[in-house]
Amino acid sequence: MYRILLADDEGIMLNSLKHIIESNFGSECEISCVKTGRAVVEQAENFRPDIAFVDIHMPGLSGIQAIKEIRRFNKTMVIVIITAFDKFSYAQEAVNLGVMEYLTKPVNKKVILDVCMKAMHKVDDMKQRRSDDLKIKEKLEIVVPMIESGFIYNLLQDSGRTYQDSYEEMLDIHDGYGFMEVLEFGDSQEEGIMTNAVGVSVRASRFYPQLREIVKDFFDCIIGPVMGNRIVLLMTLAEENIKYEERVEIITRTRNMVHKLENMIDSRFRIGIGNVKSMEDVRGSYQEAITALRESENHVVHFSDLPIRQEYDGDYPRDLENKYFERGIKADAEGAVSCANQFFDWMVKNYKDYRDDIEVKVLEMVIQLEYRAFLQGGMKYGFRYRENYIREIQSAKGFEELRRWFLDKTMEVCRSISSSREKNSEGIVATVRKYIDENYQKDISLDEVSRMVDISPYYFSRLFKQETGVTFIEYLTSARMRQARILLANPDYSIKEVCVMSGYSDPNYFSRIFKKYEGITPSEYRER
């Protein structure tokens, strides 16, 4: 079925065209007739014709003006001009507007039919191309996720550049750098762990296509497959270094993405973000994203907002050894000591005749834990801090005394990390509090102080509340109110001057805030 629009202000011409087309093509065509340029534009929107025969001179908009309007929203309609004016300027403009034919009246039946057949063939060709494009797009919708999944798998296997060049060519990746986000989902979050990970991973196959669409709305990225209750995202970049503002913008966009995911999909989501790495080393960004997830209970956390971690690739029993380091770094003394006990039991059970090797392994694990604590600022380092370690280990009488040394050192590291974290957090917050106390009269924002201490606003806001018991805004307002009370006691300053000197530009707003905190207006406070 071809939809054909006939436009001419002469009723005889319209009836003639309609009769010729209907008598030769019959039920293949649905025809609409109009007599004004405005009606041509309206029918082009409502009737959506495949082919239009348009006269140039009609009441209101001319045929040329009507075609110009149509081309703004419909580039594919096949248009034929039929006119009594054989002017070159008209013909030239018609060509510029993509008109298929320019016919001058009178036009005989054979020409009309030939042009109509030509237009129908052109419509058929366009429909076929659209159909082919849709088929290709449908195939790509199936193939592209498979290619992206293969690429992510290849990167995470840490197999060098095996197949990487081929994947980058297929996915049209030309950037030399990138970072990874690890998206984790579950029914709910309890103490930083997603519940019902297995059940949700089964459901993930159903919501995966929808998740891909949502993620693509926020980031131009490569999306990996469902791996348990996690999906890895790779964002490529042309440059390695990103500014503080760019990092915060990435976090903000990711937070908005999580919000939309949770609104559209019946699951809870968390995301860890790694730093930018070269494409050869982008797996390190994945490890950082995993660490960010493990070390924080936030919905979205960037690795740069956490103390730096180093990954350890240990031998048997690897999982237990990793847990030892993980719990030790978290200053979980009870957990780290438990892991150390279990690991020591495993060594004695399997290698009790190799005392020297057990001593080496104990020394290695303690030094590794201390080194990791040092890298994250949890311990001081001195060249001779371990001068007695070898002597103490070798002089231990029996395995139980060696075990005690192992556990004591583990406890010492955990206590050091815990103490250092408290001091670091207190130091950051103390710096900001001092800045607020000294600059309360300025226009201070959360973004400003977060940049000052080089922590994202979201992470700093949480840290500030943990350390002070109040939000950043509450503390800033309290500091300003404290100063306002002092200034109001001095009659030399007007209420407006007190307002400005306390950090506010609007006296009415200042009065509302003051009354909210003090229960009375600034004027009433001064009178009392």
N, C-alpha and C positions, 0 to 999 in steps of 0.2 A: 504494500500500500504506500503510495506516494502522496504526500500532502502538498498541494499546489495552491499558491496565492496569486490571484489575478487582480491587478490594480490599474484602473483607468477611469477617468471621469466621464467617458462616453459609454452610455449604456449599451449601444449597438456593438461597440468593440468588445466589451466585456462578454456579452451574450455570444458573440461570434467565437471568441477564444474558448469559452467554456464548452460550446457545442462541438468544436473541432476536437478538443481533448477528450471529452466524454464519449463521443461517437467512435473514437479510435482506441481508447485505453479503458473505457468502461469502468468496471469495479476496481481496477488497479489504482485509481486516483480518488482522492477526497479533495474537493475544490472549494475555496472560499473566495468571494469577490468583494472588493472595496473600491471606493471612489475618491478617497482623499489621502494625502500623504500621512496625516496623523493616524488614520485607520490602518495604513500599511505598517507603521511602527507598532501599534497596539496588537495587531494580528500576528506580527512576527514574534511577539512575546507570548501571546495566549494560544494561538493556533500552532505555533512552531513549525512552519512550512519547510519542506525540503527544497522546494523550487519556488521562485517568485518571478512573475512577469510584471514589470513595473513601467508605467508611463512616466515621462519626465515632468510634464506640465499637468499638475493637479491642484485643486484648491488647497490653500494653506501651505503646508510643507511641499516643496517640489519633490519629485522622485529621487533626485540626487541627494537632497537633504535627508530624506527618509532613509535612504540606503546608508548614509553616513551614521545616522543614529543606530541603525540595525547592526552595523559592523562593530559598534562598541560592545555589544553583548552576544553577537552571533557572527563568528568568523567563517563558518562553513556553509551557510545557506547558498545555494546556487541561484544566482540572479541573472535575469535576462531583461534588458531594457528594450521597450518598444516605443518609438517616438516618431513624430512627424518632423522633428527638427534634426537635420543632418549636419550638425555643427561639430567641427573638429574638437573644440574645447570640451563639449559634452562627452564625446567619445574618449578623449584623453582622461578626463576625470573618472569616467566609468571604469577604465582600465586600472587606474590607481586604486579604485575601490574593490577590485577583484571581481568585476562583472564578467560573466562567461561570454555573453553575446550582446551586441548592440545592433538592433534591427530598426530599420526605418519603414514607416508606413507608406503605402499599403504593403502588407505582408501576405503572401499567398499561403494556402493551406499546407502545401508540401514543406515550405520553409518552417512553418510552425511545428509540424510533426517531426521534422529532422532535428530541430533545436530541442524539442521536448525529449526525443529519444537520447540525444547527446547528454542532456541534463540528467536524465534518469540513470544513464550509465555512470555519470560522474557521482551521483548520489550512491549508487551501488558500490562503486569503488571506495568511497569514503566510509561507508558502513562496514565494508569488508576489512578495511584497515583498522577501524575502531575495534571490530571483533577480534582481529589478529592481535592488536595491542593488548586487549583485555586478557586474551589467552596467555600471552607472554607474561603479563603482569601476574596472572594467577599462578603460572609456573614459578615465577620469581618469588612469589609469596611463600612457596613451598621450598624452593631451592636456597634462597638467600639465608633463611634461618639455619639451614643445614650447614652452609658454608661458614657462617659466623660461628656456629657451635664448634665446627672443626678447627677454626682458627684459634678460638679460646682454649680448646683442649691442647692444641699444639704449643701455645704459649705457656700453659701451666705445667706441661710435662718437662719444661726446662731442657729441651732437646736442641739447644742452639737455634740455628736458623733453618732447621729441617722443614721443608715445605712452606716456610714463612713467606718467602718471596712470591710463591704461587698464590697463596691466600691474599696477600696484599694487592697483587695484580687483579685478582677476581673481584675483590671488594673495593678497588679503586682507592687504596690507601697510599698516600704520598708523604704523610707527615713522619718525622723521625722520632717523635716523642709521644708519650701517652701516660695516662694514669688509670688505675682500676678502682672500681667500686664493687664491693661485695654486698649484694642484697640478700638479706636473710628474712625468712617469714615463718610464722607459726600462729597458733590460736590466740596466744597472749604472751606477754613478757613477764617473767618472774626472776628477779635478781639478775637481770642481764641475759637470761636464757629464754629462748623461744620454746613454748610448750607444744606438744603434739607435733613435733617436727616430721615424724614419719607419716602421720595421717595427712598433714597439709601437703607434703611432697607428692602424695598420690593425687590430691586434688589439683596440684599445680599444672598437670597436663591439660586440664580443662581451662584454667584461667591464663595460661601462658600466652596465647595469642593476644588477649586483651592487655596483659601486662606489657607485651612488646609495644603495642600501640601507644600506651600511656608513656612509657619510657622514651619512645622516639619523639613524643611531643615536647619533651624537656631537654633531651640531649641527642645530638647526632653521634651515635655511638654503635659499637659492636656489642651484640647481646649474646651471651653464652647460653648453654642449655640448662635445664633444671638439674642440679647436682645435689641430691638430698633435699634440704630445705634452703638451698642457696642458688643464686644466679649471679654470674660475674658479668660486669659491664666494663667495656674498654672505651675510653675517650681518647682520641688521638689529637695531638697538638703539633704545631709547626716549631715551637720553641720550648726549651727545657724549663726556663725560669718563668714563674708566674708571680704577679704582685700579690700583696696582701689582700687588696680589694678583690682581685680575681678569685683568690681562694675562698673568701667569704661569700662571693657571688655563687660559686660552685656549691658551697654548703647550703646557701639559701635555696637555690634551685632544687637541690636534692631533697631538702626538707619539704618543699612544696610538692615535689613528686611523690614523696611518701604519703603526704596528706591526701593526694588524689587517689593513690593506690588503695589506701585504706577506706576511702569513700566508695570506690568502685568495686573493690574485691573484698570478699568476706575473709580477711586475714589481717594480722598485724605484721608490720614490716620494720626492719632496722637496716641501716646501711653504714658500712665502714668505708672510708675513702683513703686511698694511698697517695703518696707523693708522685710527682711527675718523674718518669725515668725515660731513658732511651728505649727504643723498641726492642733492642737486644736484651735489655735488663728489666723489661716491664713486669716480669714475674715478681721482682722485688716489691713493686707497688701492690701486687696482690697480697703478698705476705704482710705488708704494712696494713692493708685494709682489714685483713683477718685479725691482726693484732688490735686494731682500733675497735673492732667488734668485741673482742675478748676482754679488753681493758676498760670498757665503758658501758654503762647502762643506757646511754642516750639513744634516741631514735636515729640520729645522724651524728657521726663523730669522724673528724679528720685526724689522720695519724699525726700531723704536725701539732695538734693540740695536746698530744700525749708525750711523755718521755720517750726518747728514742729506744728502739729495741733491736737486738741482733738475733737472728734465727740460729738455732743450733741443730745440726744434722748428726744426731748421735747413733750409737749402736744399740745392742740389746740391753735391757728392754726399753725401746725407744719411747713408747708412750709414757711410761712411768718416769723416765728421765725428763721428758718434756714437761710433765706435770710438776716435777720437783722445781724446775726453773720458773715455770709460770706462777706457782704459788709462792715461791720465794720472792720473786719480783713484786708480787702483790702485797708483800709483807704479811702473808698468811703463814705465820710461824707454825701453827698447829698443822696446817696442811703440808707445808714443806718438810717438817720433821717426820710426819707420817710417811711421805714419799721416800725420804732418805732412809727410814727404817726398812721399808719394803725393798728398796733397791739394795740395801746392805744384806738383807736376808737372801736375796736372789744371788748375790755374789758369793756369799758363804756357802749356800746350797750347791752352787755349780762350780765354784773355784776355790774351795777351802784349802787346797794344797798349793795355791798360788798367792801366798800372802803379799809378795812384792807387787803383783799386778793389782790386787785389791787396794793396797796403799796408794798406788799411782792413780787409780780411778777415783778414790775418795779425794785425793789432793786435786785432781783435775776438776771434779764437780764443784768443790768449794771455791776454787780459783775462778771457774767459769761463772759461778753465781756472784762472786765479788766483782768480777769484771763487768757483768751485766748491770749490777747495781751502780758501779762507777759510771758507766755510759749514760745512765739515766739520772745521774746526779745524786744517787742514793748513798754513796760512800766516797770518802777521800782516798786518794792514791798516793802511796809513798814507796820508793824503790825498795826500802828495807822493811816494809810492813810485815812481810812474810818470812822474815829471817829464821824464825824458829819452827816453821811448819814441818819441814822434812825431819828435823830432830825429834819433834813431838810425836809425829806419826810413827817413826821407827822405834821410839822408846815405849810405845803403847804396849802394855802386857796383855796379850790375847786379843781376840776379835772384839770382845765387849768393850774394852777400853778404847780401841780404835773407833768403834761405833759411837761411843760417847763423845770423842773428839769431833767426829763428823757432825753429830747432832748439835753440839755446842756451837760450832762455827756457823752452822746453818741458822741457829737462833740469833747469833750476833748480827749476821747480815740482815735478817728480817727486822730486827730492832733498829738497825741503822737506817734502813730504807724508810721505815715508818716515821722515824724521827725527822729524817731529811724531807720527806713529803710534807709533813706538818709545817716545817720551817719554810719550805719553798712556797707553799700555798699561803701561809701567813705573810711571807715576804711580798708576794704579788699583791695580795689584798691590802697589806699595810701601805704599799707604795701608792695604790689608788686612793686609799682613805686619806693619806697625807696630801695627795694632790687635790682632792675634793675640799679638804679642810682649808687649804691655802688658796684655792681658786673658785670657791663657791659662787662668787659674783659673776663668773664667766658663763658663757653658754656651753656647758659641759654635756656631752652625749655619751651613751654607752659605746657607740662605735669609736669615739675618740679615745676613751681610756682603754678599750680593748686593743686598739692599734698600738697604743703606748706600751702595753706589756706584751704585745705580739701574740695574743690569743684571740680566737674568734669570739664574737659577741655572745654566741649561744653558750659556749663552754665557760667563758668568763662569768657570765650572769649566774650560771649554776654554782661555780666556785665561790663567787662573792656571797651568795645566799648561804652556802654551807658554812662559810667561815664567820659571817657576821650575824646570821639569823634574820637579816632583812634584805630586801632587794636593793639593787643599785639606786633606783629612783627614790626609794624610801630613805636611803641613807643620805642622798644628795639633798632631798627636801628637808630632812631633819637638820642637816648642817646649816641650811639656809634659814630655817626657822629659828635655830639657836642664835644665829647672828642677828636676825631681825629683832628678837627680843632685847638683845643688848643695845641695838641702835635705837629702838623705840624708847628706851629709857633716857635717851639723850634728847632733850627738847630742841636742840639746835638743828635737828634734821626734820624735814617735813615727811609726811607719810610717803609721798611720791619718791623722795630721795632715798628713804629706807627701802622702798620697793626695788629701786635700781641697784642700790648697794648690796642687796641681798640676792641679786641674780635674776630678778624678774623685770620684764619690760612692760607688762600690762598691770596697772594698779588694781583693776577689778579682779583679775585672776589671782594676784598676790593676796588680796583681801579674802577671797574664797578659800584659798589654800591655808592661810593663817587661821581663819575661823575653824576650818576642819581640824587642824592640829591643836589649837589652843581653846576652842570653844567660844571665843569672842573675837570681834573684829580688831584690827590694829589700832583703831581710834579708841575703842573701849579699853584695850590693854594699856595704852598710854595713859588714859585717865585714871586707871587704877594704880 
